[in-house]
């Protein structure tokens, strides 16, 4: 199980998540509705990345590689 946390502040409004400095040339990244749902679920509780659909897993891992999200093992019993 992995605990996903955001390394950047973000705004969750009107069905979308907005992440400043995470887009091209450090612009604001606006996630579409599906990506916003994936983001919210990932930050809500620990998850098994291997059980996610490949596009969702790749999306989250791309944000981890880019420094927008952090992934760490979840504490036992969570």
N, C-alpha and C positions, 0 to 999 in steps of 0.2 A: 504494500500500500504506500502511496505517495501523498504527501501534503503539498499542495500547490499554493503558493502565495504570490501576490503581485509585488514587484520591485518598484513599481511606479504608481502614483496616484491615478485614479480613474473615475469616470463619471458614468453611472448607469441611469439612463434617462430615456423615456419615450421608446422603450423596447430595444435600445442599442447601448452598447458599451463603447465609450470613447476613452482612448488612452493617449494622453499627450506625450510627445517625444518618442513614440514607438513606431511611427510611420517613416516613409522615405524622407531623407534629409531632416530627420527628427521632427517631422510634422505630427499632427494629431491623427491617430489611427482610429477610424470608425469601423467597428465590427458589424457585419450584417446580423440579421436576427438569429440565424442558426449559430453563428460563431459566438454571439452574445450569450446564447443559452449554454453552449459548451463552456465558455469562460465562467459563467455564474456557477454552474454545477461543479467545475473543477475547484473553485475557491470555497465552495460551501462545505465540502467534507473530503476526507481522504478517499482516493480512488486507485483502482488497479488500471494503469495505463494500457496494459496488454488486453484488457477486456473491451476497450473502446473501439469503435469502428476506425479503420486505418486513417481516413481523412481527418477525423477529430483528434486522434492521437498525434498525427503528424503536425497538425495545427498547433497543439499545445507544446509539443517538443520544439517546434520552430520558435515559439515565443520564449521558451526556456533558453535555447541556444542564443537568441538575440538579446537576452538579459532583461526582457520584459517581465517574465515570470521566473520564480524559483521553485525547484522541485527538491524535496528532501524526504527521506523515509519518515512515515508517520509513526508516532509513538505507539507501542503495543497497547492493545485494548481500546483503541480509538475507532 
